[in-house]
């Protein structure tokens, strides 16, 4: 999917944020991060551990659609590592700016 094919500004913004997170992670890891690791799906408990939050907080943020998540089946929810990196970077910029 190329940027010209994206339909909304939100999708373009999300793609740009993912690309920036990917570049930042590659620089921080000295280029040794694996793409598969960035796109791995994590449970709420794993996401909470990564974000240093309580599991209940992650579930609450998910319910309120404030944190990016992926639906698995009818009720299952997982979180992509790269999406959590982007989300936390955006929140830290909001806190600073």
ABEGO torsion letter per residue (X at the ends): XBAAABABAAAAAAAAAAAAAAAAAAAAAGGABBAAAAABBBBAAAAAAAAGBBAAAAAAAAAAGABBBBBBEAABBBBBAAAAAAAAAAAAAAAAX
